[in-house]
Amino acid sequence: MKLYMTEASGNSYKIRVLASILNVPYEKVLIDWDNKEHKKPPFLRLNPRGQVPVMEIEGKVFWDSAAHLVYIARKYGGEQWLPTTPLELAEVVQWLAFSQSEIHFGLQWARGVVNKLLFGSLQEYQGYGRKALELLAWRLNDHDWLAVGQPTIADIACYPYVKRAREGGFMLDAYPPVIAWLKRCEALPGWLKLD
């Protein structure tokens, strides 16, 4: 496996965390974000979206972190990280989708605007972000994990932009169940530190 990534990318971080937990070897290819390597023809041949991460796996190229997580979980993680029974699989996928909706368009994009990486309405993105944090707090108020009563790729998918929510102007102190969940994630063997 070859992972094209940047150190600052939360989506790249997701892949690195699961690979670390499962002791999966991969080749890391750092993309020069500052010099816009991700927008140049060689990289665009891998991912016409011009985004990281990208993974080359068994002769195929995948653009999206959710696809990468699914592949690694199924190939190396057994049932724990991505169960195969229909109800449990649906529960995990529900939270994967959440990571690409309210978390993406809220927490991630608000962080992007504050850090001058994106343009748009900070107020709108923060509205989505507050909704994301409220939903997470609701779920985590009486559950340790997002899906199926154990850590799964759902937790990994949602973690990085929640962890960095303060960079988008969010105060996590208002969401104690979310803070407790972040700590549970960080206590898992192999979990990579994210400041």
DRENSEPA-292074 format. One line per 4 residues: number of its first residue (from 1); their letters; for each residue x, y, z of N, C-alpha, C. Coordinates in steps of 0.02 Angstrom, whole numbers. Example, Ala and Ser with C-alpha at 12.3 -4.5 7.8 and 13.67 -1.06 7.14 Angstrom:
1 = as = 660,-284,390,615,-225,390,660,-165,390 | 642,-112,354,684,-53,357,645,2,394
END
This chain:
1 = mkly = 42,-59,0,0,0,0,44,62,0 | 22,111,-38,58,174,-40,8,229,-23 | 24,271,27,-20,324,49,10,392,31 | -24,429,-11,-6,497,-28,-43,542,21
5 = mtea = -6,583,58,-36,618,115,2,682,132 | -27,720,178,9,773,212,1,761,287 | 48,786,326,45,778,398,-14,815,428 | -35,871,398,-89,912,426,-158,886,409
9 = sgns = -164,841,362,-229,817,340,-261,770,391 | -320,790,415,-357,746,460,-379,682,425 | -395,687,361,-416,627,324,-358,579,315 | -298,605,304,-239,561,302,-225,530,370
13 = ykir = -236,569,422,-225,545,490,-268,483,504 | -330,483,481,-375,426,492,-342,361,469 | -312,362,411,-282,302,382,-221,282,424 | -181,331,442,-121,317,481,-139,286,549
17 = vlas = -194,309,580,-214,282,645,-233,209,639 | -277,193,590,-298,123,584,-239,78,566 | -195,102,522,-136,62,505,-92,52,566 | -86,103,609,-46,96,669,-77,46,718
21 = ilnv = -141,52,729,-175,7,775,-168,-66,753 | -174,-78,687,-173,-146,661,-104,-168,638 | -53,-125,648,16,-141,627,20,-158,553 | -12,-118,512,-13,-128,439,42,-85,408
25 = pyek = 90,-116,374,142,-76,342,116,-42,279 | 143,17,266,126,53,205,183,102,189 | 185,122,126,234,171,105,202,240,108 | 235,286,142,209,354,149,241,399,96
29 = vlid = 199,435,59,223,483,9,196,551,30 | 241,595,54,220,662,75,210,707,15 | 153,740,13,136,787,-40,152,857,-16 | 184,896,-58,204,964,-41,143,1010,-51
33 = wdnk = 106,1018,2,44,1057,0,58,1131,-15 | 110,1158,18,125,1229,10,141,1247,-62 | 173,1201,-98,188,1214,-169,135,1185,-215 | 77,1167,-186,18,1145,-225,32,1084,-269
37 = ehkk = 73,1039,-243,87,977,-280,22,938,-295 | -27,944,-250,-90,909,-258,-133,936,-314 | -114,993,-342,-152,1023,-397,-114,1018,-464 | -59,982,-464,-18,975,-525,-33,909,-560
41 = ppfl = -21,907,-626,-41,849,-666,-21,780,-640 | 41,770,-615,57,702,-591,10,679,-536 | -5,723,-488,-50,703,-434,-122,699,-459 | -142,745,-502,-211,744,-528,-226,682,-569
45 = rlnp = -174,649,-595,-185,585,-629,-206,531,-578 | -182,538,-516,-203,493,-463,-272,512,-436 | -282,576,-425,-345,600,-397,-364,665,-430 | -410,662,-479,-430,723,-513,-463,775,-468
49 = rgqv = -481,755,-407,-509,802,-358,-454,845,-328 | -391,824,-334,-335,864,-307,-334,867,-232 | -350,811,-199,-353,809,-126,-314,749,-100 | -291,754,-38,-262,697,-3,-313,673,48
53 = pvme = -310,610,67,-262,559,48,-282,523,-16 | -233,491,-45,-243,445,-101,-204,382,-82 | -233,324,-97,-198,262,-85,-195,220,-148 | -136,193,-160,-129,141,-211,-129,75,-175
57 = iegk = -178,32,-192,-187,-32,-159,-197,-85,-212 | -153,-134,-213,-160,-192,-257,-176,-171,-329 | -140,-121,-353,-148,-99,-422,-206,-52,-435 | -243,-34,-383,-299,13,-391,-284,76,-351
61 = vfwd = -317,131,-371,-309,195,-337,-376,215,-307 | -374,233,-242,-434,256,-208,-422,326,-180 | -472,369,-187,-465,439,-168,-489,456,-99 | -533,417,-70,-570,440,-12,-549,402,51
65 = saah = -543,438,107,-522,406,169,-570,352,191 | -635,359,178,-682,307,198,-667,242,161 | -651,246,97,-633,186,59,-570,155,87 | -522,196,105,-460,170,134,-473,134,200
69 = lvyi = -514,165,242,-530,134,306,-566,67,297 | -612,65,250,-649,3,237,-601,-52,214 | -557,-35,169,-509,-85,143,-465,-112,200 | -434,-68,237,-388,-90,290,-426,-130,343
73 = arky = -485,-106,362,-524,-141,414,-544,-211,391 | -566,-217,330,-587,-283,305,-528,-329,293 | -474,-302,268,-416,-343,252,-377,-365,313 | -371,-321,363,-327,-334,420,-361,-334,488
77 = ggeq = -422,-310,493,-451,-298,559,-504,-346,583 | -521,-396,543,-573,-442,564,-639,-407,572 | -679,-431,618,-747,-404,629,-747,-342,673 | -694,-331,712,-697,-276,761,-705,-208,728
81 = wlpt = -665,-193,679,-663,-125,653,-716,-111,601 | -742,-164,568,-796,-156,520,-836,-222,518 | -886,-228,562,-925,-290,564,-961,-303,498 | -976,-366,485,-1009,-383,421,-1083,-399,428
85 = tple = -1108,-408,490,-1179,-421,495,-1217,-358,472 | -1273,-366,437,-1306,-308,406,-1322,-250,454 | -1350,-265,513,-1367,-211,559,-1305,-175,586 | -1254,-213,605,-1194,-182,632,-1156,-143,578
89 = laev = -1153,-171,518,-1121,-135,462,-1157,-70,448 | -1224,-72,448,-1262,-10,436,-1249,42,490 | -1242,19,553,-1229,65,607,-1161,100,598 | -1111,63,579,-1045,93,567,-1048,141,507
93 = vqwl = -1080,119,453,-1083,161,393,-1121,226,406 | -1172,223,450,-1209,283,468,-1161,337,496 | -1114,316,538,-1067,364,567,-1011,383,519 | -994,338,472,-948,357,419,-978,414,377
97 = afsq = -1043,407,361,-1077,459,323,-1080,524,363 | -1090,519,428,-1092,578,471,-1024,615,470 | -970,576,467,-904,607,464,-894,647,400 | -932,629,348,-927,664,283,-982,716,273
101 = seih = -1025,724,324,-1077,775,318,-1067,830,370 | -1100,827,427,-1095,881,476,-1023,893,499 | -985,840,509,-916,850,531,-875,882,475 | -883,858,415,-845,885,358,-864,957,343
105 = fglq = -930,969,335,-953,1035,315,-958,1083,374 | -948,1058,434,-949,1100,493,-880,1109,523 | -858,1058,559,-795,1064,596,-735,1072,549 | -732,1032,496,-675,1035,452,-673,1100,412
109 = warg = -730,1120,385,-730,1181,344,-722,1244,386 | -750,1245,446,-739,1303,490,-665,1310,505 | -632,1254,520,-560,1255,531,-524,1281,470 | -545,1261,411,-514,1284,349,-521,1359,339
113 = vvnk = -580,1387,355,-590,1459,348,-546,1497,399 | -546,1474,461,-506,1508,513,-432,1507,494 | -409,1450,467,-339,1443,447,-324,1470,377 | -373,1502,346,-366,1533,280,-348,1483,225
117 = llfg = -374,1422,233,-365,1371,181,-427,1365,137 | -483,1390,162,-547,1389,126,-579,1457,131 | -625,1470,86,-666,1531,89,-738,1509,97 | -778,1551,126,-848,1535,136,-873,1567,200
121 = slqe = -933,1548,219,-965,1576,277,-945,1539,341 | -903,1570,380,-883,1539,444,-945,1527,487 | -991,1574,487,-1051,1567,528,-1091,1505,506 | -1098,1495,441,-1135,1436,416,-1099,1372,436
125 = yqgy = -1034,1369,426,-996,1309,442,-997,1295,517 | -994,1348,557,-997,1338,629,-1066,1313,651 | -1118,1331,614,-1185,1305,629,-1187,1230,618 | -1159,1207,562,-1155,1135,549,-1111,1100,602
129 = grka = -1058,1134,620,-1012,1106,669,-1044,1098,738 | -1083,1148,759,-1119,1143,823,-1168,1084,820 | -1202,1076,764,-1248,1020,756,-1210,954,762 | -1152,950,732,-1111,889,737,-1093,874,809
133 = lell = -1071,924,846,-1051,913,915,-1111,895,959 | -1168,926,945,-1229,909,982,-1249,836,970 | -1246,814,908,-1264,745,892,-1215,696,923 | -1151,713,921,-1102,669,953,-1113,666,1028
137 = awrl = -1126,722,1059,-1138,723,1132,-1200,682,1149 | -1252,689,1108,-1314,650,1118,-1298,576,1116 | -1261,553,1065,-1246,482,1059,-1200,459,1115 | -1149,498,1130,-1098,478,1177,-1118,488,1250
141 = ndhd = -1174,519,1261,-1199,528,1329,-1211,461,1363 | -1233,411,1324,-1246,345,1354,-1216,288,1314 | -1166,304,1272,-1129,253,1235,-1054,272,1239 | -1012,222,1248,-940,236,1248,-913,247,1177
145 = wlav = -944,215,1128,-920,217,1059,-978,235,1013 | -962,257,953,-1014,280,907,-1058,223,881 | -1029,164,871,-1067,110,841,-1051,44,875 | -1099,1,878,-1095,-70,898,-1061,-83,965
149 = gqpt = -1056,-34,1009,-1030,-44,1076,-956,-58,1081 | -918,-43,1028,-846,-53,1029,-814,-3,981 | -749,8,986,-717,52,938,-718,22,868 | -734,63,819,-737,42,749,-708,98,706
153 = iadi = -708,88,641,-685,141,596,-731,202,599 | -791,195,627,-835,253,637,-801,303,684 | -773,278,738,-739,323,785,-677,355,753 | -639,315,716,-580,343,683,-599,396,633
157 = acyp = -653,384,595,-674,431,543,-696,498,572 | -728,496,631,-754,557,661,-703,595,704 | -652,560,726,-606,588,776,-567,651,755 | -531,652,698,-481,706,689,-510,776,689
161 = yvkr = -566,787,656,-592,856,652,-630,875,715 | -652,825,754,-679,840,821,-621,860,866 | -566,823,863,-508,838,904,-482,908,891 | -485,929,828,-460,996,809,-515,1048,804
165 = areg = -572,1035,835,-629,1081,830,-613,1151,855 | -570,1156,904,-552,1223,930,-522,1267,875 | -488,1237,827,-459,1275,772,-513,1307,728 | -573,1282,733,-629,1312,696,-673,1357,738
169 = gfml = -650,1370,800,-686,1416,844,-737,1382,889 | -732,1316,899,-779,1280,941,-748,1267,1009 | -788,1273,1062,-765,1259,1129,-793,1190,1149 | -750,1141,1155,-772,1074,1171,-794,1066,1244
173 = dayp = -777,1114,1286,-795,1109,1357,-871,1104,1366 | -909,1127,1317,-982,1123,1321,-1008,1053,1306 | -962,1007,1287,-982,940,1266,-942,887,1303 | -953,879,1369,-913,832,1408,-913,760,1380
177 = pvia = -969,733,1355,-966,665,1328,-918,659,1269 | -912,713,1231,-866,712,1173,-794,712,1196 | -779,752,1247,-711,753,1274,-692,685,1302 | -739,653,1337,-726,587,1366,-713,536,1310
181 = wlkr = -751,540,1255,-742,495,1198,-673,505,1165 | -653,568,1157,-586,582,1129,-533,547,1171 | -540,551,1237,-491,519,1282,-493,443,1275 | -552,414,1267,-557,342,1258,-522,321,1193
185 = ceal = -532,359,1140,-498,345,1077,-423,346,1087 | -398,399,1119,-326,409,1127,-295,356,1172 | -335,322,1212,-309,269,1257,-303,202,1221 | -329,196,1160,-325,133,1124,-253,118,1105
189 = pgwl = -231,56,1112,-163,38,1092,-150,53,1018 | -95,88,1005,-77,104,936,-104,171,911 | -148,203,951,-177,266,929,-122,319,923 | -121,356,869,-71,408,857,-92,474,888
193 = kld = -45,508,918,-60,573,949,-76,624,895 | -126,664,909,-145,719,864,-155,781,908 | -112,831,899,-118,892,940,-170,938,911
END
